Amino acid sequence: MKKRTRLGIEVLLNEKIDVLKGQRIGLVCNQASVLPDSFRHAADVFFEHPEIDLTTLFGPQHGIRGDVQYNMIETPHVRDARTGIMVYSLYSEVREPTEEMLADVDTIVVDLQDVGCRIYTFVYTMANCMRAAAKYGKRVVVCDRPNPINGNAIEGNITEDEFTSFVGQFALPTRHGMTIGELAKMFNEHFGIGCDLEVIEMTDWSREMWGEDTGLPWILPSPNIPDVDTCVVFPATVHLEGTELSEGRGTTLPFFLNGAPFIDAYAWAAELRNFDLPGVAFREAYFQPTFCEFAGQTCGGVQLHITDRNAFTPVITGVAMVKTAYDLYPDHFQWRQNDYEYEFGKNPFDVVCGTDKIRKAIETGVSLKEIEDSWVEGLKEFDEIRKPYLLY
């Protein structure tokens, strides 16, 4: 029987506990931060551990227990109901721990499950903790977890400096093919954060693995990522967050169901099939979100069915969806009208993409192939840059 992957947090607790001895610990975690055999939350385990002095908790977007929905600013100062320890929200008016928040902390431990896509905030919460650690003389220990959509495939454009945001702080492609521990090393060394960092590696994980190959249970890291399949499709349909289309929030299939009341489901599906995109089928679909965009309204659209994960190219698929909706419905299509991820005054689609080139290409009728070809050199360069930081 194949061994399951052992997480960094398991290695830390069972073999490297000395790393934490004599230290006051601040833990960055959420509801997916569990020990896989017991299903116990890391905060509870740290709190009860006789050799760990847990003093502070930090929560990323959606909160430490995962109860906060889409793009909401949480109350930044609460006590955890279970442990009674102070929880500071790092998805509020404060994104980086302050000196006051770190007053009772010597070492920040990060245990967060990423989804393998640049457009996801947890790795930037980690980066902000690393910056604070560098400022205030603290240490950071990152407990590695698998990239659920494998550690080989990379795809998409590279974020440009003028379009950095909390969904893209660094020059990464949309699908980066790295683990959170590998990203921590890259952020620290290549991108110059320069904190005192230790990454606790996993065992029995290899780069070709998808989430299910690890033998680990999947705990949803945010409310609309209920399973690994959603991680697979997320780098595609997250692009719709930069438009006034629904990406399926408020349905039972977020990121699989996509559309709007003005869309002819059959026409959109037919147009998308014309691209003959690999590893995906488009089924015409109708749905009615219960919240978020078009709540209570019937939307025409498509459901994505992933037929071959290894062939599927999610980023260009997402761009194709936006491009076809723009071309088919010029009188109705709109780029998102309100600010995105609290990046004020920027076009939200540009924030999602980390560039304005994709939006301008769509607006001027540039072909899908030309858009995808424009990524090639950047991806080659990134693939070389990341090599020194790969741990597996």
TITI-195406 format. One record per residue (C-alpha): chain; residue number from 1; x, y, z. Coordinates in Angstrom, 1 decimal. Each point is the difference from the previous one (the first is absolute). Layout:
% residues N
chaine,num,px,py,pz
A,NUM,X,Y,Z
...
% end
This chain:
% residues 392
chaine,num,px,py,pz
A,1,0.0,0.0,0.0
A,2,1.3,3.4,-1.0
A,3,1.0,2.3,2.8
A,4,-2.0,3.1,0.5
A,5,1.6,3.4,0.0
A,6,1.1,1.2,3.4
A,7,-0.6,3.7,0.4
A,8,2.6,2.5,1.3
A,9,-2.0,0.5,3.2
A,10,0.1,-3.7,0.7
A,11,3.8,0.0,-0.5
A,12,0.3,3.1,2.3
A,13,-2.1,-1.5,2.8
A,14,1.5,-3.5,-0.1
A,15,3.6,0.5,-1.0
A,16,0.9,3.6,0.2
A,17,-1.8,1.2,3.1
A,18,3.3,1.5,1.3
A,19,-0.4,2.7,-2.6
A,20,-2.8,1.4,2.2
A,21,1.3,-0.6,3.4
A,22,0.6,3.1,2.2
A,23,-1.8,2.1,-2.6
A,24,-3.2,2.0,0.3
A,25,-2.0,-1.1,-3.1
A,26,-2.4,1.9,-2.2
A,27,-1.9,-2.4,-2.3
A,28,-1.4,1.0,-3.4
A,29,-2.7,-2.5,-0.9
A,30,-3.6,-0.6,-1.0
A,31,-2.5,-2.8,-0.1
A,32,2.1,-2.1,-2.5
A,33,2.9,0.0,2.5
A,34,-0.7,-3.4,1.3
A,35,2.1,-3.1,0.9
A,36,-1.2,-2.6,-2.5
A,37,-0.2,-3.1,2.3
A,38,-1.9,1.7,2.8
A,39,-1.7,2.8,-2.0
A,40,0.9,2.3,2.9
A,41,0.5,3.7,-0.7
A,42,3.6,1.1,0.3
A,43,-1.0,2.8,2.5
A,44,-1.5,-2.5,2.3
A,45,3.0,-2.4,-0.3
A,46,2.5,2.9,0.6
A,47,-2.1,1.3,3.0
A,48,0.0,-3.4,1.7
A,49,3.5,-1.0,-0.8
A,50,2.2,0.0,3.2
A,51,3.1,1.2,-1.9
A,52,-1.6,2.8,-2.0
A,53,-0.7,3.5,1.4
A,54,-2.8,1.2,-2.3
A,55,-0.6,3.7,0.7
A,56,-1.7,1.4,-3.1
A,57,-2.0,-1.0,-3.1
A,58,-0.2,1.6,-3.4
A,59,-2.8,-0.6,-2.5
A,60,0.2,0.5,-3.8
A,61,-2.9,0.8,-2.3
A,62,-3.3,-1.7,1.0
A,63,1.1,-0.2,3.7
A,64,1.8,-2.5,2.2
A,65,-3.0,-2.4,0.0
A,66,-1.0,0.7,-3.6
A,67,-3.4,1.5,0.6
A,68,0.3,3.3,-1.8
A,69,-1.2,0.1,-3.6
A,70,1.3,1.9,-3.1
A,71,2.1,3.1,0.3
A,72,-1.2,1.1,3.5
A,73,2.2,1.9,2.5
A,74,-0.3,-1.8,3.3
A,75,0.2,1.4,3.5
A,76,3.7,0.2,0.5
A,77,0.2,-0.7,3.8
A,78,-1.9,-2.9,1.4
A,79,0.7,-2.9,2.4
A,80,-0.2,-3.5,-1.3
A,81,-3.0,-1.6,1.6
A,82,1.8,-3.3,0.4
A,83,3.4,1.0,1.4
A,84,-0.7,3.5,1.3
A,85,3.1,1.2,-1.8
A,86,0.0,3.3,-1.9
A,87,-0.6,-0.3,-3.7
A,88,1.1,2.8,-2.3
A,89,-1.5,0.2,-3.4
A,90,2.5,0.6,-2.8
A,91,-2.8,0.6,-2.5
A,92,-1.3,3.2,1.5
A,93,1.3,3.5,0.0
A,94,3.1,-1.7,1.2
A,95,1.7,-2.4,-2.4
A,96,3.4,-0.2,1.6
A,97,0.5,-0.8,3.8
A,98,0.9,3.1,1.9
A,99,2.7,0.3,2.6
A,100,-2.7,0.0,2.7
A,101,-1.5,-3.2,-1.3
A,102,3.4,-1.7,0.1
A,103,0.8,1.2,3.5
A,104,-0.5,-3.4,1.5
A,105,1.4,-2.0,-3.0
A,106,3.6,-1.2,-0.7
A,107,-0.9,-2.4,-2.8
A,108,-2.8,0.2,-2.6
A,109,-1.1,-3.5,-1.2
A,110,-1.9,0.0,-3.3
A,111,-2.2,-3.0,-0.8
A,112,-2.3,0.9,-3.0
A,113,-1.3,-2.1,-2.9
A,114,0.6,1.8,-3.3
A,115,-1.9,-0.9,-3.2
A,116,2.8,0.4,-2.6
A,117,-1.2,3.2,-1.5
A,118,1.6,3.5,0.3
A,119,-3.4,1.6,0.4
A,120,-0.6,-1.3,3.5
A,121,0.9,2.0,3.1
A,122,1.5,-2.4,2.5
A,123,3.6,0.0,-1.4
A,124,0.0,3.8,0.3
A,125,-1.2,-0.1,3.6
A,126,3.0,-2.3,0.5
A,127,2.3,2.6,-1.8
A,128,-1.4,2.8,2.1
A,129,0.8,-2.0,3.2
A,130,3.5,-0.6,-1.3
A,131,0.4,3.8,-0.6
A,132,-1.1,0.8,3.5
A,133,2.4,-2.7,1.3
A,134,2.8,1.7,-1.8
A,135,-0.9,3.4,1.4
A,136,-0.5,-1.1,3.6
A,137,2.7,-2.7,0.4
A,138,-2.4,-3.0,0.1
A,139,0.5,-3.4,-1.6
A,140,-2.3,-1.7,-2.5
A,141,-0.6,-3.8,-0.2
A,142,-2.1,-1.0,-3.1
A,143,-1.6,-3.5,0.2
A,144,-0.2,-1.2,-3.6
A,145,-3.1,-1.4,-1.6
A,146,-0.6,-1.4,-3.5
A,147,-0.9,1.9,-3.1
A,148,-3.3,-1.7,-0.7
A,149,0.3,0.6,-3.8
A,150,3.5,-1.5,-0.2
A,151,3.4,1.5,0.1
A,152,1.0,-0.2,-3.6
A,153,-2.5,2.0,-2.1
A,154,0.5,3.7,-0.3
A,155,-2.2,2.3,-2.2
A,156,-1.1,3.6,-0.5
A,157,1.6,3.4,-0.2
A,158,2.4,1.4,2.6
A,159,-1.3,2.7,2.4
A,160,1.4,3.4,-1.0
A,161,1.4,2.4,2.7
A,162,-2.6,2.7,-0.6
A,163,-2.8,-2.5,0.5
A,164,1.1,-1.7,3.2
A,165,-2.8,-0.5,2.6
A,166,-1.1,-2.3,2.8
A,167,-0.8,-2.6,-2.7
A,168,3.4,0.5,-1.6
A,169,2.9,1.5,2.0
A,170,2.8,-1.6,-2.0
A,171,1.0,-0.7,-3.6
A,172,-1.7,-3.5,-0.1
A,173,-2.0,-1.6,-2.8
A,174,-3.7,-0.7,0.6
A,175,0.7,-3.7,0.6
A,176,3.4,-0.2,1.7
A,177,0.5,-3.7,0.7
A,178,1.6,0.5,3.4
A,179,-0.9,-0.9,3.6
A,180,-0.5,2.7,2.7
A,181,3.4,-0.9,1.5
A,182,1.7,0.3,-3.3
A,183,-1.7,3.4,-0.6
A,184,1.2,1.1,3.5
A,185,3.6,-0.7,-0.9
A,186,-0.4,1.8,-3.3
A,187,-1.7,3.0,1.6
A,188,2.7,0.1,2.6
A,189,3.1,-0.3,-2.2
A,190,-0.9,0.9,-3.6
A,191,-2.5,2.7,0.9
A,192,2.1,1.3,2.9
A,193,-2.2,-0.2,3.1
A,194,3.0,-1.3,2.0
A,195,-1.5,-1.3,3.2
A,196,1.3,-2.8,2.2
A,197,-1.9,-2.8,-1.8
A,198,-0.2,-3.8,0.5
A,199,-2.2,-2.2,-2.3
A,200,-1.1,-3.3,1.5
A,201,-0.1,-2.3,-3.0
A,202,-2.6,-2.7,-0.7
A,203,1.0,-3.6,-0.6
A,204,-1.4,-2.3,-2.7
A,205,-1.2,2.7,-2.3
A,206,1.2,0.3,-3.6
A,207,-0.7,2.7,-2.6
A,208,-2.3,-2.0,-2.3
A,209,-2.5,-0.6,2.8
A,210,-3.5,1.4,-0.1
A,211,-1.8,0.5,3.3
A,212,-1.6,-3.4,0.1
A,213,3.3,-1.8,-0.6
A,214,1.3,1.2,3.4
A,215,-2.3,-2.2,2.0
A,216,-0.9,3.1,2.1
A,217,-3.5,1.2,0.8
A,218,-1.1,3.2,-1.7
A,219,-1.3,2.7,2.4
A,220,-1.3,2.9,-1.9
A,221,2.4,2.9,0.4
A,222,-2.6,2.6,-0.9
A,223,-3.8,-0.2,-0.2
A,224,-0.1,-0.4,-3.8
A,225,2.8,-2.5,-0.4
A,226,-1.8,-3.2,1.2
A,227,2.2,-2.6,-1.7
A,228,3.1,-0.5,-2.2
A,229,-2.1,0.1,-3.2
A,230,-0.8,3.7,0.9
A,231,3.7,0.7,0.4
A,232,0.5,-1.4,-3.5
A,233,-2.5,2.3,-1.6
A,234,0.7,3.0,2.2
A,235,2.9,1.5,-2.1
A,236,-2.5,0.1,-2.9
A,237,-3.2,1.5,1.3
A,238,1.6,2.3,2.7
A,239,0.5,2.3,-3.0
A,240,-3.8,0.6,0.0
A,241,0.4,1.8,3.3
A,242,1.4,2.9,-2.0
A,243,-3.2,0.3,-1.9
A,244,-3.8,0.4,0.7
A,245,-0.5,-3.7,-0.8
A,246,-0.8,-2.5,2.7
A,247,2.7,-2.6,0.7
A,248,-2.5,-2.2,1.9
A,249,0.2,1.4,3.5
A,250,-3.3,-0.6,1.7
A,251,-0.5,-3.3,-1.8
A,252,1.1,-3.5,1.0
A,253,2.6,0.0,-2.8
A,254,2.1,3.2,0.5
A,255,2.5,0.5,-2.9
A,256,-1.6,-2.8,-2.0
A,257,-3.2,1.9,-0.8
A,258,0.5,3.3,-1.8
A,259,-2.3,2.5,-1.7
A,260,-2.4,2.9,0.2
A,261,-3.8,0.7,-0.7
A,262,0.8,1.4,-3.4
A,263,2.0,-3.0,-1.3
A,264,-1.4,-2.5,-2.4
A,265,1.4,-3.2,1.5
A,266,-0.1,-1.9,-3.3
A,267,1.7,2.8,-2.0
A,268,2.8,0.4,2.6
A,269,0.7,-3.7,0.3
A,270,0.2,-0.3,-3.8
A,271,2.4,2.9,-0.2
A,272,2.2,-1.5,2.6
A,273,0.0,-3.4,-1.6
A,274,1.4,1.6,-3.2
A,275,3.3,0.6,1.8
A,276,0.4,-3.8,0.5
A,277,1.7,0.6,3.3
A,278,1.7,-3.1,1.4
A,279,-1.3,-1.9,3.0
A,280,-3.3,1.8,0.5
A,281,-3.6,-0.2,-1.3
A,282,-2.5,2.8,0.2
A,283,-3.6,-0.9,0.8
A,284,-2.7,2.6,-0.4
A,285,-1.6,0.6,3.4
A,286,-2.4,2.2,1.9
A,287,0.3,0.9,3.7
A,288,-1.3,2.4,2.6
A,289,2.5,1.3,2.6
A,290,-1.3,0.4,3.5
A,291,2.6,2.8,0.7
A,292,2.7,2.1,-1.7
A,293,-0.5,0.9,-3.6
A,294,-3.6,-0.4,-1.4
A,295,-1.3,-1.4,3.3
A,296,-3.5,-1.3,-0.7
A,297,0.2,0.4,-3.7
A,298,0.2,-2.8,-2.6
A,299,3.4,0.1,-1.9
A,300,0.8,-1.6,-3.3
A,301,3.5,-1.3,-0.2
A,302,2.2,-3.0,-0.1
A,303,1.2,-2.7,2.4
A,304,3.7,-1.1,-0.4
A,305,0.6,-3.7,0.0
A,306,3.7,-0.9,0.2
A,307,0.5,-3.1,-2.1
A,308,3.8,-0.2,0.3
A,309,1.8,1.9,2.8
A,310,3.4,-0.5,-1.5
A,311,-1.0,1.4,-3.3
A,312,-2.2,2.8,1.4
A,313,1.5,3.6,-0.3
A,314,-2.2,1.9,2.4
A,315,1.5,3.5,-0.4
A,316,-0.6,0.3,-3.8
A,317,-3.3,-1.6,0.5
A,318,-1.1,2.7,2.4
A,319,1.2,2.7,-2.4
A,320,-1.9,-1.7,-2.8
A,321,-3.2,0.2,2.1
A,322,0.4,3.7,0.7
A,323,1.0,0.7,-3.7
A,324,-3.1,-1.8,-1.4
A,325,-2.4,1.6,2.4
A,326,1.5,3.4,-0.9
A,327,-0.3,-0.7,-3.7
A,328,-3.5,-1.5,0.1
A,329,-1.6,2.5,2.3
A,330,1.5,3.5,-0.7
A,331,-3.1,1.7,1.3
A,332,-0.1,-1.8,3.3
A,333,3.5,-1.1,0.9
A,334,1.7,2.1,2.6
A,335,3.3,-0.1,1.8
A,336,-0.6,-0.2,3.7
A,337,-1.2,3.4,1.2
A,338,1.0,0.0,3.7
A,339,3.5,-0.3,1.4
A,340,1.5,-3.4,0.3
A,341,2.0,-1.2,3.1
A,342,0.1,3.6,1.3
A,343,2.2,1.1,-2.9
A,344,-1.6,3.4,-0.6
A,345,0.0,1.8,-3.3
A,346,1.3,-3.0,-2.0
A,347,-2.0,-2.0,-2.6
A,348,-1.0,-3.2,1.9
A,349,0.7,-2.2,-3.0
A,350,3.5,1.4,-0.2
A,351,0.5,-0.7,3.7
A,352,-1.1,-3.6,-0.5
A,353,2.4,-0.4,-3.0
A,354,2.9,2.0,1.4
A,355,0.1,1.9,-3.3
A,356,-2.2,2.2,-2.2
A,357,1.3,-1.8,-3.1
A,358,-2.6,-2.8,0.1
A,359,-2.9,2.4,0.3
A,360,1.3,2.2,-2.8
A,361,0.5,-3.0,-2.2
A,362,-3.6,-1.1,0.6
A,363,-1.2,3.5,-0.7
A,364,1.9,0.3,-3.3
A,365,-0.8,-3.5,-1.3
A,366,3.4,-1.6,0.4
A,367,-0.2,-3.8,-0.6
A,368,0.0,-2.5,2.9
A,369,3.2,-1.5,-1.5
A,370,1.8,3.3,0.0
A,371,-1.0,0.6,3.6
A,372,1.4,-3.4,1.0
A,373,3.1,0.3,-2.1
A,374,0.8,3.3,1.8
A,375,0.6,-2.0,3.2
A,376,2.6,-2.4,-1.3
A,377,3.2,1.9,0.7
A,378,-1.1,1.1,3.5
A,379,-0.8,-3.6,0.9
A,380,3.4,-1.2,-1.2
A,381,1.7,2.6,2.1
A,382,-2.2,-0.8,3.1
A,383,0.7,-3.7,-0.4
A,384,3.7,0.7,0.3
A,385,-0.4,2.5,2.9
A,386,-2.1,-2.5,2.1
A,387,2.5,-2.9,-0.3
A,388,2.2,0.8,3.0
A,389,-3.0,0.2,2.2
A,390,-1.6,-3.4,-0.9
A,391,0.2,-2.4,3.0
A,392,-1.3,-3.2,-1.6
% end
